[in-house]
Amino acid sequence: MCRCAYAVIQTLAGSAISVPDPQNDEIAAWGYQALQPHQQTLIDDWCQQWEQTNQ
């Protein structure tokens, strides 16, 4: 079972608890792991919206 969703939640929550994912090596070998320009644009837009919401 892939535990990558846990890793995302762990990062967002700032948790120090780590759960090893047995598929990490396989997933790391997949292509397109670098952040793509369209993904960066979405993240930047979400951050801007978040900052405006929390002012």
C-alpha positions, 0 to 999 in steps of 0.5 A: 500500500502506498503511503504517499498521502500520509507523507503529504499530510505529514508535511502539511501538518508539520509532523515529525512522525515518519512512516516508511513507504515501501514503494518510495524507491519505485516511485522515485524512479518515475519520470516527471518528479520535478515540479512542473510550471503549471503546478507551480502556477497553481500553488502560487495562486493558492498561496496568494488566495490563502494570504488574502483570506488570512489578512 
